[in-house]
Amino acid sequence: MDGPQYVVDTANDNKIGVVQWRYAGSVYLRPPGGGTEWATAPEALRHLTPEEMARARVFDTPIGGRR
């Protein structure tokens, strides 16, 4: 199974988002780790740099329990 698809929304201050779904010419994203979903145009999206990807994954990585 593939993991989340991270992108940068250049139309919204280069906000990093996780693709949730595509509908009627828009792409719906949510912030890594959760939050309010937003829509943007597909042409406003770009791939993350390695540094941006590392930062985004911090928010989506579960934290282990206490020992």
Secondary structure, DSSP 8 states (H G I E B T S, - for coil): -----EEEETTTTTEEEEEEEEETTEEEEE-TTS---EEE-GGGEE---HHHHHHHHHHHS------
